[in-house]
């Protein structure tokens, strides 16, 4: 489980860095800014979703899951 959480952490890190790079590229390349902005938004949402799932999995594993 630790290995999976570590891998998800790296995926979140990658998505955050890619989101940042897309945003910077969109600022310097106006003709593709809308498309890059959409991709950056998708990366942001995916990273947020993965972080929530990691927190939920960790809480559940530690006995802090709701229900």
Beta strands, then each sheet from edge to edge (+ up, - down):
end
